[in-house]
Amino acid sequence: MKVLITGTTNGIGKGIALKFLALGHYVIGIDKEEASIVNSNYKHYKVDIFYDELPVINDIEILINNAGVQNSADDIDINLKGTIKVTEKYINDKIKSVLFIASASARTGAEFPLYAASKGGMVAYMKNLASRLAPLKATVNSLSPGGVLTPLNSHIINDEKLYEAVLNETLLHKWASVEEIAEWAYFVTVINKSMTAEDLLIDNGEVAKFNFIW
């Protein structure tokens, strides 16, 4: 299938792109940085999804909105407005699935204010889009990861005390790998045919953890 993924230079977006490529799909990546994937079935556009004009790409079958920033003045513009801009440009009558990479903070309000707001808005937009694309039998969902082992989080992962502290906030005492999130993305967009308008929380039980005091 013809798959468009934003934010493919590193982290979750790159992991998802590599997963689809490994399974024989044609992948188009959009990222503000130069390509970091070399594959005959991969085409890269160096584009900022909010500030730049988006390239003409026809007949996308799967769209995965992953590009985003954190703790900057651009959180709302890039994460929410940029994602909406991409989605509205590339949805078409051949679309089979759209996936948004949101965040556990969309539910909890944790992390930076504008970041949490941008991801919460993304989930609300996802539900709106699911309704609009239902006549095409296209699925529209989002993933809301908690902690993920990406370069963005290296300052925590490489600090023994900080890493132990964040792991203690989860029920399973671990964070997800990029490869695991990529597996979820593939399942939701390719294998899944019946779930739509849903946000899947993948946080190792962080939101569910509590201390019972009696």
C-alpha atoms as one frame of an Amber mdcrd trajectory, in Angstrom:
protein
   0.000   0.000   0.000   0.964   3.631  -0.405   1.721   5.010   3.051   2.433
   8.611   4.071   4.117   9.172   7.433   5.144  12.502   8.923   8.167  12.894
  11.180  10.224  10.007   9.787  13.763  11.193  10.527  13.983   9.575  13.959
  12.069   8.115  16.884   8.565   6.710  16.522   8.024   7.973  12.977  11.199
   6.349  11.701  10.336   3.115  13.500   6.886   3.023  11.886   8.349   3.749
   8.450  10.875   0.923   8.807   8.102  -1.468   9.871   6.022  -0.737   6.773
   9.061  -0.903   4.494  10.071  -4.269   5.953   6.632  -5.597   5.028   6.841
  -4.400   1.431   4.823  -1.188   1.491   5.735   1.988  -0.389   6.422   4.729
   2.152   6.567   8.484   1.698   8.078  10.475   4.540   7.662  14.136   5.363
  10.036  15.706   7.869  11.720  19.079   8.374  15.078  17.260   8.510  16.943
  15.365   5.803  16.113  11.707   5.239  17.694   9.109   7.505  16.183   6.109
   5.695  17.715   4.622   2.557  15.359   2.247   0.780  14.189   1.930  -2.826
  10.577   1.959  -1.608  11.031   5.150   0.409  10.623   8.724  -0.839  11.408
  11.682   1.401  10.248  15.286   1.365  12.084  17.807   3.524   9.126  19.969
   4.550   7.876  21.655   7.705   4.242  20.571   7.950   3.034  23.920   9.311
   5.278  26.579   7.778   5.964  25.115   4.310   3.796  24.283   1.330   3.002
  20.584   1.301   4.010  18.536  -1.755   1.486  17.086  -4.162   1.066  13.396
  -3.335  -1.861  11.519  -4.793  -3.796   8.408  -3.804  -2.494   7.909  -0.261
  -4.025   4.768   1.245  -2.662   5.028   4.787  -1.833   8.311   6.506   0.083
   8.343   9.789   0.427  11.720  11.504   3.459  11.507  13.767   5.404  14.752
  13.338   5.488  16.956  16.408   7.458  19.105  18.805   7.479  19.397  22.573
   7.893  22.280  24.999   8.091  25.019  22.392   6.022  27.970  21.242   5.178
  25.869  18.174   3.386  23.009  19.952  -0.108  24.086  18.898   0.953  25.148
  15.394   2.952  22.017  14.545   1.236  19.285  16.547  -2.351  20.338  16.002
  -2.660  22.852  13.158   0.096  21.225  11.096  -1.430  17.794  11.569  -4.842
  19.059  10.486  -3.230  20.741   7.471  -1.565  17.476   6.403  -4.689  15.405
   6.941  -7.049  17.671   5.056  -4.646  17.805   2.100  -4.065  14.087   1.714
  -7.350  12.385   2.571  -8.978  11.109  -0.602 -11.535   8.585  -1.787  -8.906
   5.799  -1.757  -7.917   6.309   1.883  -8.183   3.178   4.001  -6.859   4.336
   7.358  -5.644   7.414   9.200  -3.655   7.217  12.426  -2.595   9.978  14.796
   0.288   9.611  17.246  -1.078  11.521  20.217   0.153  11.176  23.813  -0.942
   9.935  27.205  -0.883  13.611  28.199  -3.970  14.097  26.023  -5.837  12.244
  28.784  -3.929  13.322  31.878  -2.971  16.908  31.066   0.536  16.084  32.262
   3.709  17.503  30.664   3.930  20.983  29.151   0.662  22.949  28.852   0.707
  23.654  25.123   1.915  20.145  24.355  -0.876  18.523  26.366  -3.425  20.847
  24.750  -2.134  20.089  21.249  -2.411  16.330  21.775  -5.851  16.613  23.366
  -6.995  18.628  20.368  -5.546  15.975  18.073  -7.671  13.269  19.678 -10.806
  15.401  19.339  -9.981  16.070  15.671  -9.415  12.330  15.148 -12.977  11.604
  16.268 -14.340  14.288  13.970 -12.420  12.830  11.026 -13.591   9.297  11.826
 -17.170  10.447  11.408 -16.433  12.182   8.139 -14.541   9.247   6.610 -16.994
   6.585   7.771 -18.846   6.535   4.412 -15.551   5.360   2.834 -15.273   2.532
   5.409 -11.927   4.042   6.409 -10.714   3.608   9.993  -9.459   6.619  11.930
  -7.781   6.168  15.316  -5.009   7.475  17.527  -2.296   6.000  19.701  -1.462
   7.724  22.970   1.916   6.459  24.150   3.298   7.129  27.587   7.060   6.890
  27.949   8.865   5.606  24.848  12.563   4.793  24.426  13.455   7.468  21.870
  16.409   9.864  21.471  14.095  12.679  22.609  14.011  11.055  26.044  17.719
  10.242  26.263  18.281  12.769  29.056  15.944  10.669  31.233  16.958   7.225
  29.980  20.653   7.937  30.551  20.139   9.286  34.079  19.786   6.306  36.411
  17.852   8.185  39.107  15.488   9.942  36.701  14.833   6.758  34.732  14.063
   4.753  37.864  11.733   7.523  39.034   9.692   7.484  35.806   9.586   3.682
  35.719   8.192   3.723  39.248   5.261   5.744  37.906   4.157   2.766  35.764
   2.505  -0.496  36.771   4.792  -2.619  34.584   7.976  -0.738  35.549   9.024
  -0.126  31.969   8.675   2.109  28.937   7.637   1.030  25.450  10.152   0.533
  22.666   9.851   2.287  19.312   9.417  -1.120  17.687   6.413  -1.885  19.886
   4.691   1.375  18.954   5.401   0.578  15.299   3.696  -2.798  15.743   0.646
  -1.054  17.181   0.617   1.411  14.274   0.717  -1.406  11.734  -2.024  -3.367
  13.456  -4.365  -0.390  13.785  -3.952   0.771  10.169  -3.579  -2.489   8.229
  -4.975  -5.432  10.188  -7.765  -3.599  11.982 -10.942  -3.207   9.943 -13.583
  -2.536  12.601 -12.193  -0.221  15.283 -12.551   3.467  14.514 -12.777   6.758
  16.449 -10.746   5.236  19.300  -7.701   6.475  21.196  -5.477   3.632  22.429
  -3.491   4.292  25.590  -0.095   2.538  25.576   1.531   3.669  28.808   2.511
   0.521  30.737  -0.223   1.319  33.234   0.995   4.801  34.214  -2.474   6.352
  34.160  -3.930   3.374  36.052  -1.351   3.397  38.852  -2.585   4.508  42.230
  -1.810   4.127  45.908  -4.760   2.807  47.914  -4.908   4.349  51.393  -7.350
   2.958  53.921
